[in-house]
Amino acid sequence: MTIVDDILDRAGGAGTLTVAGADPVGWARLHDSARRMATVLAAAGVGRGSRVGLLGEPSTHLVAALQSVWLAGASVTVLPPPSARPSGRAAADRLGPVVADAGLDPVIVDDRLTAVGADAVRPAGLIPLSQLVARARDAVPAVVRRPEPADLAVLQYTSGSTRFPRGVPVRHAHLAAQLVAIRDMIGHDPRNPHRMLSWLPLHHDMGLIGFLCYPMASGCSLVLLPPARFVMRPATWLTEVSRHRSTVTGGPNSAYRLVAPLLAAGLDVDLRSVRLMISGGEPVDPTTTARFTAAAAQYGLDPAAVRPAYGLAEATLTVTCAPAGRGPETDVVDADRLEREGRAVPPRPDGRPRTLTRLGRPVRGVRVRIVDPAGGAPVDERVVGEVEVAGASVVGHYRGEPAPPAGSWLRTGDLGYLAEGDLVLCGRRKDVLFAAGRNLYPPDIEAAVDGVPGVRPGGAVAFGVPGEHGDDLVVAVEARVRAGTADRAEVIRAVTVAVTGETGMRPARVLVLPPGGLPRTTSGKLRRAEARRRYLDAEPTVQKGHRDDPDHPEARTGAIGARPPRNVAAGTRGGH
């Protein structure tokens, strides 16, 4: 069964789609529009083997156009919409390489973005969404040929948090397996269907696969909010959940970090309807999760509804998820033994504890193992190694690469361990710092900075640079407001104290940048590797083991923040 089979067999489904406060549209009515659009696309030469781009803000017409691409036998790539502001031109320029790499032709473009997006999609053909809608009104519904499992469904581009975005060729078999896993994970009951709500970008795998493809295939109701609504007013997420009595929603760790203090301060919401809130797409910080669940409980949210998850585009979406009814759980381990020996054991009475999030067990159809990063041999429980995944929804390669043999294990580049069957992540293999005989994980360092006065929540990256005795630690933070010299010096001191106290390692440099100064992907993830690259480009002396005087805070404001044309913010916008 493919997603097209699901849609056709339900004639669209009994639920509704509501976008940005507009009137609900039934999936059945949307399906009829999509079939007519498929006829128009077929007349334009779109068919099996075609790769179609989709560029626009969420709307019922855009969702119908997405479905029509599949009904026409083609695959889809949802592109990140650039803004209409002058900075949007840079975003549009970044679309061009993706359009070319994917070989998209045509690209369906929302009319509001035609002027900004036209240059980006050349030389691909451009179809204005309004034109497709208008021509579809008089078209006959297409006679749909059901796709084969091996046919390409989605060419999903990675977030680009670690490198240039790469296309993951998700075939109908991969997508179908993932939708079965999601159905099993969320507890689908046709007699009491879920009401889902999402503000997540549709070009992100969590937004597209988890919060659009699943309700489209199952026929359950969905409310879609433009991502900008959440960015401008995070409380909108929860007020809309309350208004629509949504049962399933979710977001990345940073979203929970933003709304937790809003709940604590007081919101007019009722969260008793929520049965599942997924936390995924970013490393899940246990402190953030605890703050959110405590604040949300007073509004009727069952803490067990919050379920941390782990996934990646290369596996279509979800790999593991905390089981229903258990709620978010943590693993408290001895930090020193974790860093020095790579073993996750209980802390000694006088030891330094480290609290990590349990990400649950593999979803249906997926297998997870931990291997020695050097030799590839599986390791025991509670021994840190590289996470490998396999299963029916695991793609395992990028566009232009040969597909691996069936059942192959995919090396994720993530480090972690298994604890009583639950996956626990420590960090990315290539991001780990080695100093004084210890492995330091950037997420732990960044979590230590969260809450430092003057630092923007979620606005910190940590990375290593070559030093005289292993890696030197650099921490770059965004100030809440543009800081003067005295304020910047105080932030540097506070960050230094927080990091040293938590990890026992004093930063060689603390860089204080203006709000928005750290590089992010189009889905909002911090780009740690890109920050490091720009730092090294701007400060080549660190490659020779140079280290600033640690007692001179002004020396440690850093070349990144001091040279705007070359700083971390240049050309950027604000998931595993």
C-alpha positions as CSV (number, residue, x, y, z in Angstrom):
1,M,0.0,0.0,0.0
2,T,1.4,3.4,-1.0
3,I,0.1,6.8,0.1
4,V,-1.7,7.0,-3.3
5,D,-3.5,3.7,-2.5
6,D,-4.5,5.1,0.9
7,I,-5.9,8.3,-0.6
8,L,-7.8,6.5,-3.4
9,D,-9.2,3.8,-1.2
10,R,-10.6,6.4,1.2
11,A,-11.6,8.8,-1.7
12,G,-9.7,11.4,0.2
13,G,-10.9,10.5,3.7
14,A,-13.6,11.8,6.0
15,G,-11.6,14.4,7.9
16,T,-10.9,18.0,7.0
17,L,-7.9,20.3,6.4
18,T,-7.9,23.8,7.9
19,V,-5.2,26.2,7.0
20,A,-4.4,29.5,8.8
21,G,-7.9,30.1,10.2
22,A,-9.7,29.6,6.9
23,D,-12.8,27.4,6.6
24,P,-12.2,23.7,6.8
25,V,-12.0,21.8,3.5
26,G,-12.9,18.1,3.4
27,W,-10.1,15.7,2.3
28,A,-12.6,14.3,-0.2
29,R,-13.2,17.7,-1.8
30,L,-9.4,18.4,-1.8
31,H,-8.8,15.0,-3.4
32,D,-11.3,15.9,-6.2
33,S,-9.4,19.1,-6.8
34,A,-6.1,17.2,-6.8
35,R,-7.3,14.7,-9.4
36,R,-8.3,17.7,-11.7
37,M,-4.9,19.3,-11.1
38,A,-3.3,16.0,-12.0
39,T,-5.0,16.2,-15.4
40,V,-3.6,19.6,-16.0
41,L,-0.1,18.5,-15.0
42,A,-0.3,15.5,-17.3
43,A,-1.2,17.8,-20.2
44,A,2.0,19.8,-19.3
45,G,4.1,16.6,-19.6
46,V,4.3,15.6,-15.9
47,G,4.2,11.9,-15.4
48,R,6.0,8.9,-14.1
49,G,9.7,9.8,-13.6
50,S,9.0,13.6,-13.4
51,R,10.4,15.5,-10.5
52,V,8.2,18.4,-9.5
53,G,9.1,21.2,-7.1
54,L,6.6,23.0,-4.8
55,L,7.3,26.5,-3.5
56,G,4.8,28.3,-1.3
57,E,3.3,29.0,2.0
58,P,0.7,26.5,3.4
59,S,-2.7,26.7,1.7
60,T,-5.4,24.2,0.7
61,H,-4.5,24.8,-2.9
62,L,-0.8,24.1,-2.2
63,V,-1.7,20.8,-0.4
64,A,-4.0,19.8,-3.3
65,A,-1.1,20.6,-5.7
66,L,1.2,18.3,-3.7
67,Q,-1.3,15.5,-3.8
68,S,-1.8,16.1,-7.5
69,V,1.9,15.5,-8.2
70,W,1.6,12.0,-6.8
71,L,-1.7,11.3,-8.6
72,A,0.1,12.3,-11.8
73,G,2.8,9.7,-11.1
74,A,5.6,12.1,-10.3
75,S,7.7,12.8,-7.2
76,V,7.8,16.0,-5.2
77,T,10.4,18.2,-3.5
78,V,9.0,20.9,-1.2
79,L,11.3,23.9,-1.2
80,P,11.8,26.4,1.6
81,P,9.8,29.5,0.8
82,P,12.0,32.7,0.8
83,S,10.5,35.8,2.4
84,A,9.5,38.8,0.3
85,R,11.9,41.0,2.3
86,P,15.3,42.1,0.8
87,S,16.9,39.3,2.8
88,G,14.6,36.9,1.0
89,R,16.7,37.4,-2.1
90,A,19.6,35.7,-0.4
91,A,17.2,32.8,0.5
92,A,16.0,32.7,-3.1
93,D,19.6,32.4,-4.3
94,R,20.1,29.4,-2.1
95,L,17.2,27.7,-3.7
96,G,18.8,27.6,-7.1
97,P,21.4,24.9,-6.4
98,V,18.8,22.7,-4.8
99,V,16.5,23.1,-7.8
100,A,19.3,22.3,-10.1
101,D,20.6,19.4,-8.1
102,A,17.2,17.8,-7.8
103,G,16.5,18.3,-11.6
104,L,13.1,19.8,-10.8
105,D,10.9,20.6,-13.8
106,P,8.4,22.1,-13.4
107,V,8.2,24.0,-10.1
108,I,4.7,25.0,-8.9
109,V,5.0,28.4,-7.2
110,D,2.6,30.2,-5.0
111,D,1.8,33.5,-6.7
112,R,2.9,35.5,-3.6
113,L,6.4,34.1,-4.1
114,T,6.5,34.2,-7.9
115,A,8.6,37.4,-8.1
116,V,11.1,36.2,-5.4
117,G,11.2,32.6,-6.5
118,A,11.3,33.0,-10.3
119,D,15.0,33.6,-10.5
120,A,15.7,30.7,-8.1
121,V,13.8,28.1,-10.1
122,R,15.4,28.9,-13.5
123,P,16.0,27.0,-15.8
124,A,13.2,24.8,-14.5
125,G,9.7,25.6,-15.8
126,L,7.5,27.6,-13.5
127,I,3.8,27.0,-13.0
128,P,2.0,29.6,-11.0
129,L,-0.3,27.9,-8.4
130,S,-3.2,30.2,-9.3
131,Q,-2.9,29.1,-13.0
132,L,-3.0,25.4,-12.0
133,V,-6.0,26.0,-9.8
134,A,-7.9,27.9,-12.5
135,R,-7.2,25.4,-15.2
136,A,-8.2,22.5,-12.9
137,R,-11.7,23.9,-12.4
138,D,-12.7,22.8,-16.0
139,A,-10.5,19.7,-16.1
140,V,-11.9,16.2,-15.8
141,P,-10.6,14.2,-12.8
142,A,-7.5,12.1,-13.7
143,V,-7.7,8.4,-14.0
144,V,-4.9,7.6,-11.6
145,R,-2.3,4.9,-12.2
146,R,-1.2,3.6,-8.8
147,P,2.5,3.9,-8.3
148,E,4.9,1.0,-7.8
149,P,6.7,0.7,-4.4
150,A,10.0,1.4,-6.1
151,D,8.8,4.7,-7.7
152,L,10.2,7.9,-6.2
153,A,7.7,9.7,-3.9
154,V,9.7,12.5,-2.3
155,L,13.2,13.9,-2.9
156,Q,13.6,15.2,0.6
157,Y,16.5,17.5,1.2
158,T,18.3,17.4,4.5
159,S,18.3,20.5,6.8
160,G,21.8,21.4,6.0
161,S,22.8,21.7,9.6
162,T,26.0,19.8,9.0
163,R,26.7,20.3,5.3
164,F,25.1,21.6,2.1
165,P,21.5,20.1,1.9
166,R,21.5,16.7,0.2
167,G,18.6,15.0,-1.5
168,V,17.3,11.8,0.1
169,P,15.3,9.7,-2.5
170,V,12.3,8.5,-0.5
171,R,10.5,5.9,-2.5
172,H,6.8,5.0,-2.1
173,A,7.9,1.8,-0.2
174,H,9.9,3.9,2.3
175,L,7.1,6.4,2.8
176,A,4.5,3.6,3.2
177,A,6.6,1.9,5.8
178,Q,7.0,5.1,7.7
179,L,3.3,5.9,7.7
180,V,2.6,2.4,9.1
181,A,5.2,3.2,11.8
182,I,3.5,6.5,12.6
183,R,0.1,4.9,12.7
184,D,1.4,2.4,15.2
185,M,3.2,5.0,17.2
186,I,0.3,7.5,17.7
187,G,-2.4,4.8,18.2
188,H,-4.7,5.3,15.2
189,D,-8.3,4.5,16.0
190,P,-10.8,4.9,13.0
191,R,-13.7,5.1,15.5
192,N,-12.0,8.0,17.3
193,P,-9.7,9.7,14.8
194,H,-7.0,12.1,15.9
195,R,-7.2,15.8,15.3
196,M,-3.7,17.0,14.3
197,L,-2.2,20.4,14.3
198,S,1.2,21.6,13.0
199,W,3.1,24.8,12.3
200,L,6.2,23.0,11.1
201,P,7.6,23.9,7.7
202,L,6.5,21.6,4.9
203,H,10.0,21.4,3.5
204,H,11.1,19.8,6.7
205,D,10.7,16.0,7.0
206,M,8.8,16.2,10.3
207,G,6.3,18.8,8.9
208,L,5.9,17.0,5.6
209,I,5.9,13.3,6.5
210,G,4.7,13.4,10.0
211,F,2.1,16.2,10.0
212,L,0.9,16.3,6.4
213,C,1.4,12.9,4.7
214,Y,0.1,10.9,7.7
215,P,-3.3,12.8,8.0
216,M,-3.6,12.9,4.2
217,A,-3.2,9.2,4.1
218,S,-5.3,8.3,7.1
219,G,-8.0,10.9,6.5
220,C,-7.9,12.4,10.0
221,S,-8.4,16.1,10.5
222,L,-5.5,18.5,10.3
223,V,-4.9,22.2,11.1
224,L,-1.9,23.8,9.4
225,L,-0.5,27.1,10.6
226,P,2.1,29.1,8.7
227,P,5.5,28.7,10.4
228,A,5.8,32.5,10.5
229,R,2.8,32.6,12.9
230,F,4.7,30.6,15.4
231,V,8.0,32.5,14.9
232,M,6.2,35.8,15.4
233,R,4.1,34.7,18.3
234,P,5.0,31.3,19.8
235,A,1.9,31.2,22.0
236,T,-0.2,30.8,18.8
237,W,0.8,27.1,18.8
238,L,-0.9,26.4,22.1
239,T,-3.8,28.8,21.7
240,E,-4.7,27.1,18.4
241,V,-4.3,23.6,19.9
242,S,-6.7,24.7,22.6
243,R,-9.2,26.3,20.1
244,H,-9.3,23.2,17.8
245,R,-9.2,20.7,20.6
246,S,-6.2,19.0,18.9
247,T,-5.1,15.6,20.0
248,V,-1.7,15.4,18.3
249,T,0.9,18.0,17.8
250,G,4.7,18.4,18.1
251,G,7.8,20.5,17.5
252,P,11.5,20.7,18.1
253,N,13.1,21.2,21.5
254,S,13.6,25.0,20.8
255,A,9.8,25.4,20.4
256,Y,9.2,23.9,23.9
257,R,11.9,26.1,25.3
258,L,10.0,29.2,23.9
259,V,6.5,28.3,25.1
260,A,7.4,26.9,28.6
261,P,7.9,30.4,30.2
262,L,4.8,31.7,28.4
263,L,2.8,28.9,30.1
264,A,4.4,29.7,33.4
265,A,3.5,33.4,33.1
266,G,-0.1,32.5,32.2
267,L,-2.0,31.7,29.0
268,D,-5.7,31.3,28.3
269,V,-5.5,27.7,27.0
270,D,-6.9,24.3,27.7
271,L,-4.6,21.4,26.8
272,R,-6.7,18.5,28.1
273,S,-7.5,17.3,24.6
274,V,-3.8,16.6,23.8
275,R,-2.9,12.9,23.7
276,L,0.5,13.2,22.0
277,M,3.1,15.9,21.8
278,I,6.2,14.8,19.9
279,S,9.5,16.4,20.7
280,G,11.9,15.8,17.9
281,G,13.9,17.3,15.1
282,E,16.6,18.6,17.5
283,P,18.5,17.2,20.4
284,V,15.9,16.9,23.3
285,D,17.2,18.7,26.4
286,P,15.8,17.1,29.5
287,T,15.7,20.4,31.4
288,T,13.6,22.0,28.7
289,T,11.2,19.0,28.7
290,A,10.8,19.1,32.4
291,R,10.1,22.8,32.5
292,F,7.5,22.5,29.7
293,T,5.7,19.5,31.3
294,A,5.6,21.2,34.7
295,A,4.2,24.4,33.2
296,A,1.7,22.7,30.9
297,A,0.3,20.4,33.6
298,Q,-1.6,23.3,35.1
299,Y,-3.5,23.6,31.8
300,G,-4.5,20.0,31.9
301,L,-1.8,18.4,29.8
302,D,-1.0,14.9,30.9
303,P,2.9,14.7,31.1
304,A,2.7,11.3,29.6
305,A,1.5,12.9,26.4
306,V,5.0,14.4,25.8
307,R,7.1,11.8,23.9
308,P,10.7,12.5,22.9
309,A,11.7,11.0,19.5
310,Y,14.7,10.6,17.2
311,G,14.7,10.6,13.5
312,L,16.5,11.7,10.3
313,A,15.6,12.4,6.7
314,E,17.8,9.4,5.6
315,A,15.3,7.1,7.4
316,T,12.3,9.0,6.0
317,L,11.5,10.4,9.4
318,T,11.1,8.6,12.8
319,V,13.6,6.0,14.1
320,T,12.7,5.8,17.8
321,C,10.0,7.3,20.0
322,A,9.2,7.1,23.7
323,P,6.3,4.6,24.2
324,A,2.8,5.8,25.0
325,G,1.9,6.2,28.6
326,R,5.4,6.5,29.9
327,G,6.1,10.2,29.4
328,P,9.5,11.7,29.0
329,E,12.2,9.8,30.9
330,T,15.9,10.5,31.5
331,D,19.1,8.5,32.2
332,V,21.4,9.9,34.9
333,V,25.0,8.8,34.4
334,D,28.5,9.5,35.7
335,A,29.7,12.4,33.5
336,D,33.4,11.6,34.0
337,R,33.2,8.0,33.1
338,L,31.0,8.9,30.1
339,E,33.6,11.3,28.8
340,R,36.7,9.3,29.7
341,E,35.6,5.7,29.1
342,G,32.6,6.0,26.9
343,R,30.5,4.1,29.5
344,A,27.1,5.2,30.8
345,V,27.0,4.1,34.4
346,P,25.3,5.5,37.5
347,P,27.2,8.4,39.1
348,R,29.3,8.0,42.2
349,P,28.1,9.8,45.3
350,D,30.9,12.3,44.9
351,G,30.8,12.2,41.0
352,R,29.5,14.6,38.4
353,P,26.1,13.5,37.2
354,R,24.9,14.0,33.6
355,T,21.2,13.8,32.7
356,L,20.3,12.6,29.2
357,T,17.0,12.1,27.5
358,R,15.7,8.6,26.7
359,L,14.4,8.6,23.2
360,G,12.5,5.3,23.3
361,R,12.7,2.2,21.3
362,P,12.7,1.7,17.5
363,V,9.4,2.3,15.8
364,R,7.7,-0.5,13.8
365,G,9.9,-1.8,11.0
366,V,13.1,-0.1,12.1
367,R,16.2,-1.6,13.9
368,V,18.8,0.2,15.8
369,R,22.3,-0.9,17.0
370,I,25.4,0.8,18.5
371,V,28.8,0.0,17.0
372,D,32.4,0.8,17.6
373,P,33.0,3.9,15.4
374,A,36.5,2.6,14.4
375,G,35.8,-1.1,13.7
376,G,32.1,-1.2,13.2
377,A,31.5,-4.1,15.6
378,P,28.4,-4.0,17.8
379,V,29.1,-2.9,21.4
380,D,27.3,-3.8,24.7
381,E,24.5,-1.9,26.3
382,R,25.6,1.4,28.0
383,V,28.7,1.6,25.9
384,V,28.9,4.7,23.7
385,G,29.3,4.1,20.0
386,E,27.9,5.2,16.6
387,V,24.2,4.8,16.0
388,E,23.3,2.6,13.0
389,V,19.8,2.1,11.7
390,A,18.1,-0.3,9.3
391,G,14.6,-1.1,8.2
392,A,11.9,-0.7,5.6
393,S,11.8,3.1,5.9
394,V,15.6,3.6,5.9
395,V,16.7,5.1,2.5
396,G,20.4,4.8,3.3
397,H,21.8,6.9,0.5
398,Y,21.6,10.3,-1.3
399,R,20.6,11.3,-4.8
400,G,23.2,10.3,-7.3
401,E,24.6,7.5,-5.1
402,P,23.8,3.8,-5.7
403,A,21.2,2.3,-3.4
404,P,22.7,0.0,-0.8
405,P,21.6,-3.7,-0.6
406,A,18.4,-4.4,1.2
407,G,18.7,-4.6,4.9
408,S,22.0,-2.6,5.0
409,W,22.9,-0.6,8.1
410,L,23.0,3.2,7.8
411,R,25.8,4.9,9.8
412,T,24.1,8.1,11.2
413,G,27.1,9.9,12.5
414,D,25.4,10.2,15.9
415,L,27.0,8.9,19.1
416,G,24.9,7.3,21.7
417,Y,24.1,4.1,23.7
418,L,21.3,1.8,24.5
419,A,19.9,1.7,28.0
420,E,17.4,-1.1,28.6
421,G,16.5,-0.9,24.9
422,D,16.0,2.8,24.9
423,L,18.2,5.0,22.7
424,V,20.2,7.7,24.4
425,L,22.1,10.2,22.3
426,C,25.3,12.0,23.3
427,G,26.2,14.1,20.2
428,R,27.5,14.0,16.7
429,R,30.7,12.1,16.1
430,K,32.4,14.8,14.1
431,D,31.5,17.5,16.7
432,V,33.0,15.7,19.8
433,L,35.9,17.6,21.4
434,F,38.9,15.7,22.8
435,A,40.9,17.4,25.5
436,A,42.6,16.2,28.7
437,G,41.8,12.6,27.9
438,R,38.0,13.3,27.8
439,N,35.4,13.4,25.1
440,L,33.2,16.5,25.5
441,Y,29.8,16.6,23.8
442,P,28.7,20.1,22.4
443,P,25.0,19.6,23.4
444,D,26.0,19.3,27.1
445,I,28.1,22.5,26.9
446,E,25.3,24.3,25.1
447,A,22.8,23.2,27.7
448,A,25.0,24.6,30.4
449,V,24.8,28.0,28.7
450,D,21.0,28.0,28.5
451,G,19.7,30.2,31.2
452,V,22.8,32.4,31.5
453,P,21.6,36.0,32.0
454,G,22.0,38.0,28.8
455,V,22.2,35.0,26.5
456,R,19.3,34.4,24.1
457,P,17.5,31.0,24.9
458,G,18.7,28.3,22.5
459,G,21.3,30.7,21.2
460,A,24.6,28.9,21.8
461,V,27.0,26.7,19.9
462,A,30.1,25.0,21.1
463,F,32.9,23.6,19.0
464,G,36.5,22.6,19.2
465,V,39.5,24.1,17.4
466,P,43.1,22.9,17.2
467,G,45.0,23.8,20.4
468,E,48.4,23.0,21.9
469,H,47.1,20.0,23.9
470,G,44.1,18.7,22.0
471,D,41.0,20.7,21.2
472,D,40.4,24.2,22.5
473,L,36.8,24.9,23.4
474,V,35.0,27.9,21.7
475,V,31.5,28.9,22.8
476,A,29.6,31.3,20.6
477,V,26.4,32.9,22.0
478,E,23.7,35.3,20.9
479,A,23.1,38.2,23.2
480,R,19.4,38.9,24.0
481,V,20.0,42.5,22.8
482,R,23.0,44.2,21.2
483,A,25.5,44.3,24.0
484,G,27.9,47.1,24.8
485,T,31.5,46.5,25.9
486,A,30.6,46.2,29.6
487,D,27.6,44.0,29.0
488,R,29.5,41.7,26.7
489,A,32.3,41.3,29.2
490,E,29.7,40.3,31.8
491,V,28.1,37.7,29.5
492,I,31.6,36.3,28.7
493,R,32.3,35.9,32.4
494,A,28.9,34.3,33.1
495,V,29.2,31.8,30.2
496,T,32.8,30.9,31.3
497,V,31.6,30.2,34.9
498,A,28.6,28.2,33.7
499,V,30.6,26.0,31.2
500,T,33.5,25.5,33.6
501,G,31.3,24.5,36.4
502,E,29.3,22.1,34.3
503,T,32.1,20.4,32.3
504,G,35.3,21.2,34.2
505,M,36.7,22.7,31.0
506,R,37.3,26.4,30.7
507,P,36.5,27.9,27.3
508,A,39.4,29.2,25.4
509,R,37.1,31.7,23.8
510,V,33.6,33.0,24.3
511,L,32.1,34.9,21.4
512,V,29.2,37.2,22.0
513,L,27.2,37.9,18.9
514,P,24.1,40.1,18.2
515,P,20.6,38.5,18.1
516,G,20.4,36.3,15.0
517,G,24.2,36.1,14.7
518,L,24.5,32.3,14.6
519,P,24.0,30.4,11.4
520,R,20.8,28.4,11.1
521,T,19.2,26.2,8.5
522,T,15.9,27.0,6.8
523,S,14.1,25.0,9.5
524,G,15.8,26.9,12.3
525,K,18.5,24.4,13.4
526,L,21.8,25.9,14.6
527,R,24.6,25.0,12.2
528,R,27.4,24.2,14.5
529,A,29.9,23.0,11.8
530,E,29.2,26.1,9.7
531,A,29.9,28.4,12.8
532,R,33.2,26.6,13.3
533,R,34.2,26.9,9.6
534,R,33.5,30.6,9.6
535,Y,35.4,31.0,12.9
536,L,38.4,29.3,11.5
537,D,38.2,31.4,8.3
538,A,38.1,34.6,10.3
539,E,40.7,33.5,12.8
540,P,43.4,31.4,11.1
541,T,45.8,31.8,14.1
542,V,43.9,29.2,16.0
543,Q,45.1,26.6,13.6
544,K,48.6,27.2,14.9
545,G,47.6,26.6,18.5
546,H,47.1,30.3,19.4
547,R,45.0,30.9,22.5
548,D,43.8,34.2,24.0
549,D,44.6,35.2,27.5
550,P,41.7,33.6,29.4
551,D,41.6,36.4,31.9
552,H,41.1,39.1,29.2
553,P,37.5,38.9,28.3
554,E,37.7,41.6,25.6
555,A,40.3,39.5,23.8
556,R,37.7,36.7,23.7
557,T,34.9,38.6,22.0
558,G,36.2,36.9,18.9
559,A,37.0,37.7,15.3
560,I,33.6,36.3,14.3
561,G,31.7,39.0,16.1
562,A,34.2,41.7,15.4
563,R,34.2,41.5,11.6
564,P,30.6,41.7,10.3
565,P,31.4,40.8,6.7
566,R,32.9,37.5,7.9
567,N,30.9,36.8,11.0
568,V,28.8,33.8,11.9
569,A,25.7,35.6,10.8
570,A,26.7,36.3,7.2
571,G,24.2,34.9,4.7
572,T,22.1,33.0,7.2
573,R,18.7,32.8,8.7
574,G,17.4,31.7,12.1
575,G,17.1,18.7,12.9
576,H,18.3,15.7,13.6
